[in-house]
Amino acid sequence: MNDIKRVIEKPWGKEEVVEINDRYMVKKLTMWQGHRCSLQYHEIKQETIYVLAGKLRIYTGESQESLVSTVYEAGDFITLAPGVIHRMEGETDAVYLEASTPEMEDVVRLVDDYERAPK
């Protein structure tokens, strides 16, 4: 096992950093059923979500008013460009990979169930 891997507990599940370097980042995430991450976008970061297990609902759109939701299952994936508003929600307990550019702090939260969005 390499030294980079670390687990970050989240109110909606957890994320495990598998690799981070100056070119890319890979995380394995677990989203608990009925929980969801913040409604957010990234200014620079581009990410691809690949579902490993369970059912993950992903909301995407150009604005909060135009969000569309799709349920993704094992083997399904989506790439999110910078600026795309999105949110992941556990339809069931879900495990997924996120491969992205390495800007770990590039998160603009718009709405958050756990009061982490700006006031």
N, C-alpha and C positions, 0 to 999 in steps of 0.2 A: 504494500500500500504506500502511495507517495505521501509526502509531508503536506501537500497543499489541501487535501480534503479536510473540510470542517463542516460541522452541522450548525445551522442557525435556526433556532426554534422561532416559529412565527405564531401569531394567535390563530391562524387558519390551518396550520400544519407545520411543515419544516422544509428547509432547503439545505442541500448538501453541495458545497462547492467542490466539484471534482477537479477542475483545472481553471486557473486564471493566469494569464500572462499578458504581455503587451499587445497581443494580436487578437485573442479570443478568450471566451469564458464558457465553461460548461457546468451546469448545475442540474442536480436531480431533485425534483420537488415532490412533496406529498401534500395534496389538498384534501382536507377532511370533508366528508359529505355534509352539505348544508352550509359550508363556510365559503368565503370568497375573499380574494385579495382586494386591495383598493382599486378604484376606477382611476386609471393613470395613463400617462404617456411618457415617452422618452424624447429628449431633444436631439440626442446623438445616437443612442444605442439602437441597434437593430437586433431582433431576436427571432429565432425559430423555435416553436413549441412542438415537441413530438411526444405523443401520449404512449406510455408503456403499458398501463393497466387502468381499469376503471373507466368512468365516464366523466369528462371535463367539459363544462359549458364555458365557451369563450365569447365574450361580448366584444365587438369591434365597431368602430365608426369614426367619422370625421369630426363629430361633435357629440355631446352628451345626449342630444335630442334625436340623433340619427343612428343609435346603436342597434346592431343586429346580433342575435345570438345563435350559435350553432353548437351542437353537442358533438364532441370528438371522442372517439374510442381508440383502443390500442391500434397502433399503426397509422393513425391520422396525424396530420401536422399542418401548421400554418406559420407563415413568416410575417412578422409585424415590423413595418418600416417605422423610422422615427416620425413622431407626430401623430401616429394612429392611436386613438383612445381605445383602451382595452381593459378587460377584467376577466379573471378566471374564477370559476365557481365549481365546487364539487357536486356533481349530480349523484355520484357515489364517491367513496374514497377513491382518489385518483393519484397515480404516480406518472410523472412526465419529466422529460428532459427539456432544458432550455439551453440552446447554444446561441451565443450572442457575441457582439463586440464587447470589450472589457470594461465599459463604463459602469461600474457597480453602483455608484451613487447617483446616477442619472435617472431619477424617478420624480415625476411631478404628479403628486396625488391630488385628485379632484374631489373624491368622495371616499370615505373609509369607515367601515363598520366598527373599527377599533380605535377611532378618534386620533388617527395619525395624520389626517389631512390638515393642511394649513387652515387656521381660523380666519 
